[in-house]
Amino acid sequence: MRAYKLVKNGKSTEAFQVEEKPTPEPGAGEVLIQSEGFGLNFADVMARLGIYKDCPPLPTVIGYENVGHIKALGEGVEGLKEGQRVLAFTRFGGYADHILTPAMGVTPIPEDLSVGEATALATQYMTAYYAVEECLNLHEGDYALVHAAAGGVGTALIQILKNKGVTIFGTAGSPQKLNYLKDLGVDYPINYREKDYLEEIKKLGFERKIDATFNPIGGDYVKKDYALLNAGGAVVIFGASKMTEARGNPFKMIKLLFGFGFWSPIKFVTSSKSLIGLNMLRIADFKPTTFQRCLKGVVSLVEKGIIKPTVGKEFDHTQLADAHTYLESRKSIGKVAVKW
Ligand SMILES: NC(=O)c1ccc[n+]([C@@H]2O[C@H](COP(=O)([O-])OP(=O)(O)OC[C@H]3O[C@@H](n4cnc5c(N)ncnc54)[C@H](OP(=O)(O)O)[C@@H]3O)[C@@H](O)[C@H]2O)c1
């Protein structure tokens, strides 16, 4: 089998090396899958840059999700069969043409989903689904703010929130992305490079009216989001993309950390607002039943035609470095995937 190893932090052109090794046999409870391709996530870019805490020490194979056909089943695996087309979660190890993974993270998927569509449903749609359905309780007529709204998780959040009848403010950094957000049905698309989103939302008359914000950016965006919340509202923090800008500059990094603010529980009580942290790796590790429920929920929304991933670009595996550069460039819309 072949796998792309992350051997060096830094530029995508120098970061990966292909490695050949024997294909493993599945152990008890495991599934061996012959891969058609794997998805990229922004966390992969952060891992390559050396700013992702959960990344194993180098050299290592990263990658959270894979699509392919089952080649062999380990002892005791039920409900799956050889030859079946499946989507599989990988806790790293995803940049490979064969993957071995516990059966719990494997689900059958239709033959007609492309590699990009199928892999988008894994980390990105699962994160969005968990954030909306498990962290919060939003209703028709509520207001939500989605950052990085044109990205993978952003697209998923918008589709799931639209289905609930929530009015959406979405931020992105280019006119093309704003057009995309309008097409997706975002009620108030905001180009944060042209306008301060906090001021813009206030100007639109929604100061202290937002019920939820979805924030993978971090730094001062957390305080700004909190200022927009209505009573009962919450900021869901699930990333710190701003770290890519501060990387290698200790002063910027300290500014970023201070930007998050210092929070007292008393403030949450008196204002009746909250901050919710989210890391899907921890949910997969410690809440397997919740994880399974979310997976069923995502698959059910696809089957009903309520969600449909947008594929920004699919690359050949020989262009892995280009795929990484593209996602890092902040130009991508929807999912970026790599095919074998
Ligand atoms: N906690 C979890 O379990 C979990 C799971 C999945 C993803 N995430 C996080 O969710 C975020 C989105 O992930 P994704 O894979 O769907 O990526 P993505 O949104 O498809 O791509 C990243 C996008 O973020 C936007 N962005 C805004 N400010 C940025 C900044 N300062 N630096 C870099 N990008 C910035 C860029 O678009 P614009 O600039 O145009 O907005 C960029 O295109 C990432 O922060 C990721 O780490 C967390």
The ligand as a Tripos MOL2 file, in Angstrom:
@<TRIPOS>MOLECULE
LIG
   48    52     1     0     0
SMALL
NO_CHARGES

@<TRIPOS>ATOM
      1 N1        -13.1460   21.5080   16.4340 N.am      1 LIG1
      2 C1        -13.4060   20.6160   15.5100 C.2       1 LIG1
      3 O1        -13.7310   19.4630   15.8260 O.2       1 LIG1
      4 C2        -13.3140   20.9980   14.0720 C.ar      1 LIG1
      5 C3        -13.7160   20.1170   13.0810 C.ar      1 LIG1
      6 C4        -13.6490   20.5320   11.7490 C.ar      1 LIG1
      7 C5        -13.1610   21.8050   11.4500 C.ar      1 LIG1
      8 N2        -12.7630   22.6190   12.4470 N.ar      1 LIG1
      9 C6        -12.2830   23.9770   12.1580 C.3       1 LIG1
     10 O2        -13.2340   24.6090   11.3320 O.3       1 LIG1
     11 C7        -12.5920   25.5190   10.4690 C.3       1 LIG1
     12 C8        -13.0320   25.2640    9.0540 C.3       1 LIG1
     13 O3        -12.5030   24.0220    8.6260 O.3       1 LIG1
     14 P1        -12.6990   23.5300    7.1270 P.3       1 LIG1
     15 O4        -11.9180   22.2780    6.9990 O.co2     1 LIG1
     16 O5        -14.1320   23.5300    6.7900 O.co2     1 LIG1
     17 O6        -11.9260   24.6580    6.2960 O.3       1 LIG1
     18 P2        -12.5470   25.7290    5.2790 P.3       1 LIG1
     19 O7        -13.5420   26.5460    6.0210 O.co2     1 LIG1
     20 O8        -12.9780   25.0180    4.0570 O.co2     1 LIG1
     21 O9        -11.2800   26.5760    4.9120 O.3       1 LIG1
     22 C9        -10.7910   27.5530    5.7890 C.3       1 LIG1
     23 C10       -11.4400   28.9200    5.4980 C.3       1 LIG1
     24 O10       -11.4040   29.6910    6.6840 O.3       1 LIG1
     25 C11       -11.5020   31.0580    6.3340 C.3       1 LIG1
     26 N3        -10.7100   31.9000    7.2240 N.ar      1 LIG1
     27 C12       -11.1850   32.9570    7.8650 C.ar      1 LIG1
     28 N4        -10.2390   33.5240    8.6090 N.ar      1 LIG1
     29 C13        -9.1420   32.7970    8.4310 C.ar      1 LIG1
     30 C14        -7.8220   32.9160    8.9250 C.ar      1 LIG1
     31 N5         -7.4930   33.8800    9.7790 N.pl3     1 LIG1
     32 N6         -6.9230   32.0410    8.5200 N.ar      1 LIG1
     33 C15        -7.2560   31.0420    7.6640 C.ar      1 LIG1
     34 N7         -8.5130   30.8860    7.1640 N.ar      1 LIG1
     35 C16        -9.4250   31.7700    7.5510 C.ar      1 LIG1
     36 C17       -10.9960   31.1740    4.8900 C.3       1 LIG1
     37 O11       -12.0820   31.6820    4.1080 O.3       1 LIG1
     38 P3        -12.4940   33.2290    4.2140 P.3       1 LIG1
     39 O12       -11.2700   33.9750    4.6670 O.co2     1 LIG1
     40 O13       -12.9450   33.6020    2.8560 O.co2     1 LIG1
     41 O14       -13.6070   33.2420    5.2090 O.co2     1 LIG1
     42 C18       -10.6620   29.7440    4.4680 C.3       1 LIG1
     43 O15       -11.0380   29.4630    3.1440 O.3       1 LIG1
     44 C19       -11.0930   25.3730   10.7280 C.3       1 LIG1
     45 O16       -10.6970   26.3500   11.6670 O.3       1 LIG1
     46 C20       -10.9940   24.0040   11.3490 C.3       1 LIG1
     47 O17        -9.8570   23.8460   12.1450 O.3       1 LIG1
     48 C21       -12.8310   22.2410   13.7500 C.ar      1 LIG1
@<TRIPOS>BOND
     1     1     2 1
     2     2     3 2
     3     2     4 1
     4     4     5 ar
     5     4    48 ar
     6     5     6 ar
     7     6     7 ar
     8     7     8 ar
     9     8     9 1
    10     8    48 ar
    11     9    10 1
    12     9    46 1
    13    10    11 1
    14    11    12 1
    15    11    44 1
    16    12    13 1
    17    13    14 1
    18    14    15 2
    19    14    16 1
    20    14    17 1
    21    17    18 1
    22    18    19 2
    23    18    20 1
    24    18    21 1
    25    21    22 1
    26    22    23 1
    27    23    24 1
    28    23    42 1
    29    24    25 1
    30    25    26 1
    31    25    36 1
    32    26    27 ar
    33    26    35 ar
    34    27    28 ar
    35    28    29 ar
    36    29    30 ar
    37    29    35 ar
    38    30    31 1
    39    30    32 ar
    40    32    33 ar
    41    33    34 ar
    42    34    35 ar
    43    36    37 1
    44    36    42 1
    45    37    38 1
    46    38    39 2
    47    38    40 1
    48    38    41 1
    49    42    43 1
    50    44    45 1
    51    44    46 1
    52    46    47 1
@<TRIPOS>SUBSTRUCTURE
     1 LIG1         1 GROUP 0 **** ****
